[in-house]
Amino acid sequence: MANLKDIKNRIQSVESTKKITRAMKMVAAAKVKRAENSVKASRPFTTELNSMFAKLLNSIGNINSVNVVSKNAPDNFSVLLENRTVKNVGILILTSNKGLAGAYNANIIRKALKIIDDYSNQNVKCKLFIVGQKGISTLRKKSKESDSEILGEYLNVANNPTPSGAEIIAEDITDAFVKGFIDKIEIITTKFKNMMSYQAEDWTVLPININQDDSHNINPLMEFEPNIEIILQKLVPLYITNIIFQALLEAQASELASRMTAMSAATSNAEKMLHDLSIEYNKTRQTAITQELIEVVSGANAQNN
Protein backbone atom coordinates (compact mmCIF):
# COMPACT_ATOMS: atom_id res chain seq x y z
CA MET A 1 0.00 0.00 0.00
CA ALA A 2 1.30 3.49 -0.89
CA ASN A 3 2.34 5.73 1.96
CA LEU A 4 0.53 8.97 2.84
CA LYS A 5 3.16 11.21 1.26
CA ASP A 6 2.93 9.46 -2.12
CA ILE A 7 -0.86 9.68 -2.15
CA LYS A 8 -0.78 13.35 -1.13
CA ASN A 9 1.68 14.16 -3.92
CA ARG A 10 -0.56 12.30 -6.35
CA ILE A 11 -3.59 14.31 -5.19
CA GLN A 12 -1.71 17.58 -5.68
CA SER A 13 -0.62 16.50 -9.16
CA VAL A 14 -4.17 15.57 -10.21
CA GLU A 15 -5.51 18.85 -8.79
CA SER A 16 -2.98 20.80 -10.87
CA THR A 17 -3.95 18.84 -13.97
CA LYS A 18 -7.63 19.47 -13.24
CA LYS A 19 -7.04 23.22 -13.10
CA ILE A 20 -5.32 23.12 -16.49
CA THR A 21 -8.00 21.00 -18.18
CA ARG A 22 -10.77 23.15 -16.72
CA ALA A 23 -9.08 26.33 -17.96
CA MET A 24 -8.58 24.83 -21.43
CA LYS A 25 -12.23 23.76 -21.50
CA MET A 26 -13.36 27.29 -20.63
CA VAL A 27 -11.10 28.84 -23.28
CA ALA A 28 -12.34 26.42 -25.94
CA ALA A 29 -15.97 26.98 -24.91
CA ALA A 30 -15.50 30.75 -25.23
CA LYS A 31 -13.99 30.41 -28.72
CA VAL A 32 -16.12 27.63 -30.17
CA LYS A 33 -19.33 29.68 -30.17
CA ARG A 34 -17.71 32.40 -32.26
CA ALA A 35 -16.27 29.75 -34.58
CA GLU A 36 -19.68 28.09 -34.92
CA ASN A 37 -21.30 31.42 -35.77
CA SER A 38 -18.62 32.10 -38.41
CA VAL A 39 -19.18 28.68 -40.01
CA LYS A 40 -22.95 29.04 -40.12
CA ALA A 41 -22.73 32.59 -41.44
CA SER A 42 -20.37 31.62 -44.28
CA ARG A 43 -22.15 28.44 -45.45
CA PRO A 44 -25.01 30.14 -47.38
CA PHE A 45 -22.55 32.26 -49.36
CA THR A 46 -20.36 29.24 -50.16
CA THR A 47 -23.35 27.14 -51.22
CA GLU A 48 -24.75 29.87 -53.44
CA LEU A 49 -21.35 30.67 -54.96
CA ASN A 50 -20.74 27.01 -55.83
CA SER A 51 -24.21 26.67 -57.32
CA MET A 52 -23.90 29.85 -59.36
CA PHE A 53 -20.44 28.87 -60.58
CA ALA A 54 -21.65 25.44 -61.73
CA LYS A 55 -24.58 27.03 -63.60
CA LEU A 56 -22.24 29.54 -65.19
CA LEU A 57 -19.87 26.85 -66.48
CA ASN A 58 -22.82 24.81 -67.75
CA SER A 59 -24.12 27.79 -69.70
CA ILE A 60 -20.86 28.72 -71.47
CA GLY A 61 -19.97 25.21 -72.61
CA ASN A 62 -16.45 24.66 -73.95
CA ILE A 63 -13.81 27.13 -72.77
CA ASN A 64 -10.75 25.21 -73.93
CA SER A 65 -10.37 27.64 -76.83
CA VAL A 66 -9.86 30.52 -74.39
CA ASN A 67 -6.18 31.12 -73.69
CA VAL A 68 -5.54 33.42 -70.72
CA VAL A 69 -2.05 33.77 -69.31
CA SER A 70 -1.41 35.72 -66.09
CA LYS A 71 1.48 36.00 -63.66
CA ASN A 72 -1.02 35.49 -60.84
CA ALA A 73 -1.74 31.74 -60.88
CA PRO A 74 -5.41 31.89 -59.71
CA ASP A 75 -6.23 34.19 -62.65
CA ASN A 76 -5.32 31.53 -65.23
CA PHE A 77 -8.86 30.18 -65.32
CA SER A 78 -8.48 28.49 -68.71
CA VAL A 79 -5.75 26.25 -67.26
CA LEU A 80 -7.45 25.74 -63.91
CA LEU A 81 -10.66 24.54 -65.56
CA GLU A 82 -8.90 21.90 -67.65
CA ASN A 83 -9.79 18.24 -67.17
CA ARG A 84 -6.54 16.31 -67.20
CA THR A 85 -5.42 12.76 -66.79
CA VAL A 86 -4.59 12.63 -63.09
CA LYS A 87 -0.98 11.62 -62.53
CA ASN A 88 -0.30 13.88 -59.53
CA VAL A 89 -2.89 15.03 -57.02
CA GLY A 90 -2.47 17.97 -54.65
CA ILE A 91 -4.02 17.40 -51.23
CA LEU A 92 -4.57 20.21 -48.72
CA ILE A 93 -4.70 18.66 -45.23
CA LEU A 94 -6.09 20.76 -42.39
CA THR A 95 -4.91 19.93 -38.86
CA SER A 96 -4.31 22.00 -35.71
CA ASN A 97 -1.18 23.48 -34.18
CA LYS A 98 -1.99 22.16 -30.70
CA GLY A 99 -2.94 18.79 -29.32
CA LEU A 100 -5.27 17.87 -26.45
CA ALA A 101 -8.23 17.90 -28.86
CA GLY A 102 -9.31 14.30 -28.53
CA ALA A 103 -9.13 12.28 -31.74
CA TYR A 104 -9.46 15.36 -33.98
CA ASN A 105 -5.98 15.32 -35.55
CA ALA A 106 -5.78 11.53 -35.55
CA ASN A 107 -9.00 11.25 -37.57
CA ILE A 108 -7.78 13.71 -40.22
CA ILE A 109 -4.32 12.16 -40.52
CA ARG A 110 -5.79 8.66 -40.69
CA LYS A 111 -8.12 9.71 -43.51
CA ALA A 112 -5.27 11.49 -45.32
CA LEU A 113 -3.02 8.43 -45.13
CA LYS A 114 -5.81 6.21 -46.44
CA ILE A 115 -6.41 8.53 -49.41
CA ILE A 116 -2.67 8.71 -50.10
CA ASP A 117 -2.47 4.92 -49.99
CA ASP A 118 -5.46 4.58 -52.35
CA TYR A 119 -3.85 6.94 -54.86
CA SER A 120 -0.55 5.10 -54.54
CA ASN A 121 -2.30 1.87 -55.51
CA GLN A 122 -3.51 3.68 -58.65
CA ASN A 123 0.05 4.86 -59.43
CA VAL A 124 -0.93 8.46 -58.68
CA LYS A 125 1.57 10.51 -56.68
CA CYS A 126 0.40 12.87 -53.93
CA LYS A 127 1.72 16.38 -53.35
CA LEU A 128 0.81 17.60 -49.88
CA PHE A 129 -0.05 21.08 -48.61
CA ILE A 130 -0.37 20.84 -44.83
CA VAL A 131 -1.97 23.28 -42.38
CA GLY A 132 -1.12 22.86 -38.69
CA GLN A 133 1.90 21.69 -36.74
CA LYS A 134 0.34 18.33 -35.82
CA GLY A 135 -0.14 17.37 -39.43
CA ILE A 136 3.27 18.69 -40.46
CA SER A 137 5.22 16.79 -37.79
CA THR A 138 3.39 13.52 -38.47
CA LEU A 139 3.25 13.63 -42.26
CA ARG A 140 6.90 14.63 -42.65
CA LYS A 141 7.74 11.13 -41.48
CA LYS A 142 4.88 9.36 -43.21
CA SER A 143 5.43 11.12 -46.56
CA LYS A 144 8.75 9.31 -47.03
CA GLU A 145 7.10 5.95 -46.43
CA SER A 146 4.20 6.67 -48.80
CA ASP A 147 6.30 8.19 -51.61
CA SER A 148 4.45 11.52 -51.34
CA GLU A 149 5.95 15.01 -51.30
CA ILE A 150 5.21 18.06 -49.17
CA LEU A 151 4.98 21.23 -51.27
CA GLY A 152 3.60 23.64 -48.67
CA GLU A 153 3.41 24.05 -44.88
CA TYR A 154 1.21 26.61 -43.09
CA LEU A 155 1.07 27.34 -39.37
CA ASN A 156 -0.59 30.72 -38.78
CA VAL A 157 -3.86 30.01 -40.61
CA ALA A 158 -4.61 27.04 -38.34
CA ASN A 159 -5.18 29.31 -35.35
CA ASN A 160 -6.75 32.24 -37.18
CA PRO A 161 -8.50 31.48 -40.48
CA THR A 162 -8.73 34.60 -42.63
CA PRO A 163 -9.54 35.25 -46.30
CA SER A 164 -5.98 36.50 -46.80
CA GLY A 165 -4.59 33.28 -45.34
CA ALA A 166 -6.84 31.24 -47.62
CA GLU A 167 -5.68 33.35 -50.55
CA ILE A 168 -2.03 32.54 -49.82
CA ILE A 169 -2.80 28.82 -49.81
CA ALA A 170 -4.88 29.19 -52.99
CA GLU A 171 -2.01 30.93 -54.78
CA ASP A 172 0.43 28.16 -53.87
CA ILE A 173 -1.90 25.33 -54.88
CA THR A 174 -3.07 26.93 -58.13
CA ASP A 175 0.53 27.78 -59.02
CA ALA A 176 1.38 24.07 -58.72
CA PHE A 177 -1.66 23.26 -60.87
CA VAL A 178 -0.83 25.81 -63.57
CA LYS A 179 2.79 24.64 -63.75
CA GLY A 180 1.65 21.05 -64.17
CA PHE A 181 3.00 19.73 -60.86
CA ILE A 182 -0.52 18.53 -59.94
CA ASP A 183 -3.58 17.61 -61.99
CA LYS A 184 -6.20 17.61 -59.24
CA ILE A 185 -6.79 19.50 -55.98
CA GLU A 186 -8.49 18.02 -52.91
CA ILE A 187 -9.04 19.23 -49.35
CA ILE A 188 -9.16 16.96 -46.31
CA THR A 189 -11.00 18.84 -43.58
CA THR A 190 -13.69 18.25 -40.95
CA LYS A 191 -17.34 19.18 -41.47
CA PHE A 192 -18.63 20.82 -38.29
CA LYS A 193 -22.04 19.47 -37.27
CA ASN A 194 -22.54 20.58 -33.67
CA MET A 195 -20.66 20.96 -30.41
CA MET A 196 -20.45 17.19 -30.00
CA SER A 197 -20.00 16.01 -33.56
CA TYR A 198 -17.85 16.54 -36.64
CA GLN A 199 -16.82 14.38 -39.59
CA ALA A 200 -13.61 14.15 -41.62
CA GLU A 201 -14.36 14.79 -45.29
CA ASP A 202 -12.58 14.91 -48.64
CA TRP A 203 -13.55 17.85 -50.89
CA THR A 204 -12.61 18.07 -54.55
CA VAL A 205 -11.71 21.62 -55.61
CA LEU A 206 -10.31 21.07 -59.11
CA PRO A 207 -11.37 19.82 -61.59
CA ILE A 208 -14.77 21.33 -60.88
CA ASN A 209 -17.59 18.81 -60.77
CA ILE A 210 -20.40 20.24 -62.89
CA ASN A 211 -23.82 18.61 -62.87
CA GLN A 212 -24.75 18.11 -66.50
CA ASP A 213 -28.20 16.65 -65.82
CA ASP A 214 -30.25 19.83 -66.02
CA SER A 215 -32.66 18.68 -68.71
CA HIS A 216 -35.67 19.01 -66.41
CA ASN A 217 -34.77 22.57 -65.46
CA ILE A 218 -35.27 25.74 -67.43
CA ASN A 219 -31.90 27.45 -67.71
CA PRO A 220 -32.15 31.23 -68.00
CA LEU A 221 -30.29 33.03 -70.75
CA MET A 222 -27.10 34.59 -69.38
CA GLU A 223 -25.49 37.70 -70.74
CA PHE A 224 -21.98 38.62 -69.65
CA GLU A 225 -20.65 42.14 -69.28
CA PRO A 226 -18.03 43.12 -70.22
CA ASN A 227 -17.21 39.53 -71.34
CA ILE A 228 -17.04 35.98 -70.03
CA GLU A 229 -13.21 35.97 -69.85
CA ILE A 230 -13.06 38.86 -67.39
CA ILE A 231 -15.88 37.39 -65.31
CA LEU A 232 -14.18 33.99 -65.06
CA GLN A 233 -10.86 35.62 -64.28
CA LYS A 234 -12.50 37.15 -61.20
CA LEU A 235 -14.82 34.30 -60.29
CA VAL A 236 -12.44 31.31 -60.47
CA PRO A 237 -9.97 32.74 -57.87
CA LEU A 238 -12.95 33.71 -55.68
CA TYR A 239 -14.36 30.18 -55.91
CA ILE A 240 -11.06 28.49 -55.03
CA THR A 241 -10.17 30.90 -52.22
CA ASN A 242 -13.65 30.74 -50.73
CA ILE A 243 -13.81 26.94 -50.64
CA ILE A 244 -10.41 26.88 -48.88
CA PHE A 245 -11.57 29.55 -46.43
CA GLN A 246 -14.77 27.58 -45.73
CA ALA A 247 -12.70 24.45 -45.08
CA LEU A 248 -10.50 26.39 -42.65
CA LEU A 249 -13.56 27.69 -40.76
CA GLU A 250 -15.07 24.20 -40.56
CA ALA A 251 -11.77 22.78 -39.31
CA GLN A 252 -11.33 25.45 -36.63
CA ALA A 253 -14.86 24.98 -35.27
CA SER A 254 -14.43 21.19 -35.23
CA GLU A 255 -11.07 21.47 -33.46
CA LEU A 256 -12.41 23.77 -30.73
CA ALA A 257 -15.50 21.61 -30.21
CA SER A 258 -13.33 18.50 -29.97
CA ARG A 259 -10.97 20.20 -27.52
CA MET A 260 -13.84 21.42 -25.35
CA THR A 261 -15.32 17.89 -25.23
CA ALA A 262 -11.92 16.30 -24.52
CA MET A 263 -11.09 18.76 -21.74
CA SER A 264 -14.54 18.35 -20.22
CA ALA A 265 -14.01 14.58 -20.10
CA ALA A 266 -10.50 15.05 -18.69
CA THR A 267 -11.83 17.34 -15.95
CA SER A 268 -14.51 14.80 -15.02
CA ASN A 269 -11.91 12.02 -14.92
CA ALA A 270 -9.67 14.17 -12.70
CA GLU A 271 -12.57 14.73 -10.28
CA LYS A 272 -13.21 10.99 -10.16
CA MET A 273 -9.52 10.30 -9.53
CA LEU A 274 -9.47 12.88 -6.74
CA HIS A 275 -12.48 11.21 -5.15
CA ASP A 276 -10.83 7.78 -5.31
CA LEU A 277 -7.49 9.13 -4.08
CA SER A 278 -9.18 10.89 -1.14
CA ILE A 279 -10.80 7.62 -0.09
CA GLU A 280 -7.47 5.81 -0.44
CA TYR A 281 -5.72 8.58 1.54
CA ASN A 282 -8.26 8.36 4.38
CA LYS A 283 -8.04 4.56 4.48
CA THR A 284 -4.25 4.66 4.54
CA ARG A 285 -4.29 7.34 7.24
CA GLN A 286 -6.78 5.33 9.30
CA THR A 287 -4.65 2.22 8.92
CA ALA A 288 -1.55 4.13 10.02
CA ILE A 289 -3.32 5.52 13.10
CA THR A 290 -4.70 2.09 13.99
CA GLN A 291 -1.22 0.59 13.64
CA GLU A 292 0.24 3.25 15.94
CA LEU A 293 -2.47 2.62 18.57
CA ILE A 294 -1.80 -1.12 18.44
CA GLU A 295 1.91 -0.49 18.93
CA VAL A 296 1.25 1.82 21.90
CA VAL A 297 -1.15 -0.67 23.53
CA SER A 298 1.26 -3.54 22.89
CA GLY A 299 4.11 -1.58 24.43
CA ALA A 300 2.02 -0.71 27.49
CA ASN A 301 0.97 -4.32 27.98
CA ALA A 302 4.58 -5.49 27.67
CA GLN A 303 5.65 -3.06 30.44
CA ASN A 304 2.81 -4.17 32.75
CA ASN A 305 3.79 -7.79 32.29
C-alpha positions as CSV (number, residue, x, y, z in Angstrom):
1,M,0.0,0.0,0.0
2,A,1.3,3.5,-0.9
3,N,2.3,5.7,2.0
4,L,0.5,9.0,2.8
5,K,3.2,11.2,1.3
6,D,2.9,9.5,-2.1
7,I,-0.9,9.7,-2.2
8,K,-0.8,13.3,-1.1
9,N,1.7,14.2,-3.9
10,R,-0.6,12.3,-6.3
11,I,-3.6,14.3,-5.2
12,Q,-1.7,17.6,-5.7
13,S,-0.6,16.5,-9.2
14,V,-4.2,15.6,-10.2
15,E,-5.5,18.8,-8.8
16,S,-3.0,20.8,-10.9
17,T,-4.0,18.8,-14.0
18,K,-7.6,19.5,-13.2
19,K,-7.0,23.2,-13.1
20,I,-5.3,23.1,-16.5
21,T,-8.0,21.0,-18.2
22,R,-10.8,23.1,-16.7
23,A,-9.1,26.3,-18.0
24,M,-8.6,24.8,-21.4
25,K,-12.2,23.8,-21.5
26,M,-13.4,27.3,-20.6
27,V,-11.1,28.8,-23.3
28,A,-12.3,26.4,-25.9
29,A,-16.0,27.0,-24.9
30,A,-15.5,30.7,-25.2
31,K,-14.0,30.4,-28.7
32,V,-16.1,27.6,-30.2
33,K,-19.3,29.7,-30.2
34,R,-17.7,32.4,-32.3
35,A,-16.3,29.8,-34.6
36,E,-19.7,28.1,-34.9
37,N,-21.3,31.4,-35.8
38,S,-18.6,32.1,-38.4
39,V,-19.2,28.7,-40.0
40,K,-23.0,29.0,-40.1
41,A,-22.7,32.6,-41.4
42,S,-20.4,31.6,-44.3
43,R,-22.1,28.4,-45.5
44,P,-25.0,30.1,-47.4
45,F,-22.6,32.3,-49.4
46,T,-20.4,29.2,-50.2
47,T,-23.4,27.1,-51.2
48,E,-24.8,29.9,-53.4
49,L,-21.4,30.7,-55.0
50,N,-20.7,27.0,-55.8
51,S,-24.2,26.7,-57.3
52,M,-23.9,29.8,-59.4
53,F,-20.4,28.9,-60.6
54,A,-21.7,25.4,-61.7
55,K,-24.6,27.0,-63.6
56,L,-22.2,29.5,-65.2
57,L,-19.9,26.9,-66.5
58,N,-22.8,24.8,-67.7
59,S,-24.1,27.8,-69.7
60,I,-20.9,28.7,-71.5
61,G,-20.0,25.2,-72.6
62,N,-16.5,24.7,-74.0
63,I,-13.8,27.1,-72.8
64,N,-10.8,25.2,-73.9
65,S,-10.4,27.6,-76.8
66,V,-9.9,30.5,-74.4
67,N,-6.2,31.1,-73.7
68,V,-5.5,33.4,-70.7
69,V,-2.0,33.8,-69.3
70,S,-1.4,35.7,-66.1
71,K,1.5,36.0,-63.7
72,N,-1.0,35.5,-60.8
73,A,-1.7,31.7,-60.9
74,P,-5.4,31.9,-59.7
75,D,-6.2,34.2,-62.7
76,N,-5.3,31.5,-65.2
77,F,-8.9,30.2,-65.3
78,S,-8.5,28.5,-68.7
79,V,-5.7,26.3,-67.3
80,L,-7.5,25.7,-63.9
81,L,-10.7,24.5,-65.6
82,E,-8.9,21.9,-67.7
83,N,-9.8,18.2,-67.2
84,R,-6.5,16.3,-67.2
85,T,-5.4,12.8,-66.8
86,V,-4.6,12.6,-63.1
87,K,-1.0,11.6,-62.5
88,N,-0.3,13.9,-59.5
89,V,-2.9,15.0,-57.0
90,G,-2.5,18.0,-54.6
91,I,-4.0,17.4,-51.2
92,L,-4.6,20.2,-48.7
93,I,-4.7,18.7,-45.2
94,L,-6.1,20.8,-42.4
95,T,-4.9,19.9,-38.9
96,S,-4.3,22.0,-35.7
97,N,-1.2,23.5,-34.2
98,K,-2.0,22.2,-30.7
99,G,-2.9,18.8,-29.3
100,L,-5.3,17.9,-26.4
101,A,-8.2,17.9,-28.9
102,G,-9.3,14.3,-28.5
103,A,-9.1,12.3,-31.7
104,Y,-9.5,15.4,-34.0
105,N,-6.0,15.3,-35.5
106,A,-5.8,11.5,-35.5
107,N,-9.0,11.3,-37.6
108,I,-7.8,13.7,-40.2
109,I,-4.3,12.2,-40.5
110,R,-5.8,8.7,-40.7
111,K,-8.1,9.7,-43.5
112,A,-5.3,11.5,-45.3
113,L,-3.0,8.4,-45.1
114,K,-5.8,6.2,-46.4
115,I,-6.4,8.5,-49.4
116,I,-2.7,8.7,-50.1
117,D,-2.5,4.9,-50.0
118,D,-5.5,4.6,-52.4
119,Y,-3.8,6.9,-54.9
120,S,-0.5,5.1,-54.5
121,N,-2.3,1.9,-55.5
122,Q,-3.5,3.7,-58.6
123,N,0.1,4.9,-59.4
124,V,-0.9,8.5,-58.7
125,K,1.6,10.5,-56.7
126,C,0.4,12.9,-53.9
127,K,1.7,16.4,-53.3
128,L,0.8,17.6,-49.9
129,F,-0.1,21.1,-48.6
130,I,-0.4,20.8,-44.8
131,V,-2.0,23.3,-42.4
132,G,-1.1,22.9,-38.7
133,Q,1.9,21.7,-36.7
134,K,0.3,18.3,-35.8
135,G,-0.1,17.4,-39.4
136,I,3.3,18.7,-40.5
137,S,5.2,16.8,-37.8
138,T,3.4,13.5,-38.5
139,L,3.3,13.6,-42.3
140,R,6.9,14.6,-42.6
141,K,7.7,11.1,-41.5
142,K,4.9,9.4,-43.2
143,S,5.4,11.1,-46.6
144,K,8.7,9.3,-47.0
145,E,7.1,6.0,-46.4
146,S,4.2,6.7,-48.8
147,D,6.3,8.2,-51.6
148,S,4.5,11.5,-51.3
149,E,5.9,15.0,-51.3
150,I,5.2,18.1,-49.2
151,L,5.0,21.2,-51.3
152,G,3.6,23.6,-48.7
153,E,3.4,24.0,-44.9
154,Y,1.2,26.6,-43.1
155,L,1.1,27.3,-39.4
156,N,-0.6,30.7,-38.8
157,V,-3.9,30.0,-40.6
158,A,-4.6,27.0,-38.3
159,N,-5.2,29.3,-35.3
160,N,-6.7,32.2,-37.2
161,P,-8.5,31.5,-40.5
162,T,-8.7,34.6,-42.6
163,P,-9.5,35.3,-46.3
164,S,-6.0,36.5,-46.8
165,G,-4.6,33.3,-45.3
166,A,-6.8,31.2,-47.6
167,E,-5.7,33.4,-50.5
168,I,-2.0,32.5,-49.8
169,I,-2.8,28.8,-49.8
170,A,-4.9,29.2,-53.0
171,E,-2.0,30.9,-54.8
172,D,0.4,28.2,-53.9
173,I,-1.9,25.3,-54.9
174,T,-3.1,26.9,-58.1
175,D,0.5,27.8,-59.0
176,A,1.4,24.1,-58.7
177,F,-1.7,23.3,-60.9
178,V,-0.8,25.8,-63.6
179,K,2.8,24.6,-63.7
180,G,1.6,21.0,-64.2
181,F,3.0,19.7,-60.9
182,I,-0.5,18.5,-59.9
183,D,-3.6,17.6,-62.0
184,K,-6.2,17.6,-59.2
185,I,-6.8,19.5,-56.0
186,E,-8.5,18.0,-52.9
187,I,-9.0,19.2,-49.4
188,I,-9.2,17.0,-46.3
189,T,-11.0,18.8,-43.6
190,T,-13.7,18.2,-41.0
191,K,-17.3,19.2,-41.5
192,F,-18.6,20.8,-38.3
193,K,-22.0,19.5,-37.3
194,N,-22.5,20.6,-33.7
195,M,-20.7,21.0,-30.4
196,M,-20.5,17.2,-30.0
197,S,-20.0,16.0,-33.6
198,Y,-17.9,16.5,-36.6
199,Q,-16.8,14.4,-39.6
200,A,-13.6,14.2,-41.6
201,E,-14.4,14.8,-45.3
202,D,-12.6,14.9,-48.6
203,W,-13.6,17.9,-50.9
204,T,-12.6,18.1,-54.6
205,V,-11.7,21.6,-55.6
206,L,-10.3,21.1,-59.1
207,P,-11.4,19.8,-61.6
208,I,-14.8,21.3,-60.9
209,N,-17.6,18.8,-60.8
210,I,-20.4,20.2,-62.9
211,N,-23.8,18.6,-62.9
212,Q,-24.7,18.1,-66.5
213,D,-28.2,16.7,-65.8
214,D,-30.3,19.8,-66.0
215,S,-32.7,18.7,-68.7
216,H,-35.7,19.0,-66.4
217,N,-34.8,22.6,-65.5
218,I,-35.3,25.7,-67.4
219,N,-31.9,27.5,-67.7
220,P,-32.2,31.2,-68.0
221,L,-30.3,33.0,-70.7
222,M,-27.1,34.6,-69.4
223,E,-25.5,37.7,-70.7
224,F,-22.0,38.6,-69.7
225,E,-20.7,42.1,-69.3
226,P,-18.0,43.1,-70.2
227,N,-17.2,39.5,-71.3
228,I,-17.0,36.0,-70.0
229,E,-13.2,36.0,-69.9
230,I,-13.1,38.9,-67.4
231,I,-15.9,37.4,-65.3
232,L,-14.2,34.0,-65.1
233,Q,-10.9,35.6,-64.3
234,K,-12.5,37.2,-61.2
235,L,-14.8,34.3,-60.3
236,V,-12.4,31.3,-60.5
237,P,-10.0,32.7,-57.9
238,L,-12.9,33.7,-55.7
239,Y,-14.4,30.2,-55.9
240,I,-11.1,28.5,-55.0
241,T,-10.2,30.9,-52.2
242,N,-13.6,30.7,-50.7
243,I,-13.8,26.9,-50.6
244,I,-10.4,26.9,-48.9
245,F,-11.6,29.5,-46.4
246,Q,-14.8,27.6,-45.7
247,A,-12.7,24.5,-45.1
248,L,-10.5,26.4,-42.6
249,L,-13.6,27.7,-40.8
250,E,-15.1,24.2,-40.6
251,A,-11.8,22.8,-39.3
252,Q,-11.3,25.4,-36.6
253,A,-14.9,25.0,-35.3
254,S,-14.4,21.2,-35.2
255,E,-11.1,21.5,-33.5
256,L,-12.4,23.8,-30.7
257,A,-15.5,21.6,-30.2
258,S,-13.3,18.5,-30.0
259,R,-11.0,20.2,-27.5
260,M,-13.8,21.4,-25.4
261,T,-15.3,17.9,-25.2
262,A,-11.9,16.3,-24.5
263,M,-11.1,18.8,-21.7
264,S,-14.5,18.3,-20.2
265,A,-14.0,14.6,-20.1
266,A,-10.5,15.1,-18.7
267,T,-11.8,17.3,-16.0
268,S,-14.5,14.8,-15.0
269,N,-11.9,12.0,-14.9
270,A,-9.7,14.2,-12.7
271,E,-12.6,14.7,-10.3
272,K,-13.2,11.0,-10.2
273,M,-9.5,10.3,-9.5
274,L,-9.5,12.9,-6.7
275,H,-12.5,11.2,-5.1
276,D,-10.8,7.8,-5.3
277,L,-7.5,9.1,-4.1
278,S,-9.2,10.9,-1.1
279,I,-10.8,7.6,-0.1
280,E,-7.5,5.8,-0.4
281,Y,-5.7,8.6,1.5
282,N,-8.3,8.4,4.4
283,K,-8.0,4.6,4.5
284,T,-4.3,4.7,4.5
285,R,-4.3,7.3,7.2
286,Q,-6.8,5.3,9.3
287,T,-4.6,2.2,8.9
288,A,-1.5,4.1,10.0
289,I,-3.3,5.5,13.1
290,T,-4.7,2.1,14.0
291,Q,-1.2,0.6,13.6
292,E,0.2,3.3,15.9
293,L,-2.5,2.6,18.6
294,I,-1.8,-1.1,18.4
295,E,1.9,-0.5,18.9
296,V,1.2,1.8,21.9
297,V,-1.2,-0.7,23.5
298,S,1.3,-3.5,22.9
299,G,4.1,-1.6,24.4
300,A,2.0,-0.7,27.5
301,N,1.0,-4.3,28.0
302,A,4.6,-5.5,27.7
303,Q,5.7,-3.1,30.4
304,N,2.8,-4.2,32.7
305,N,3.8,-7.8,32.3
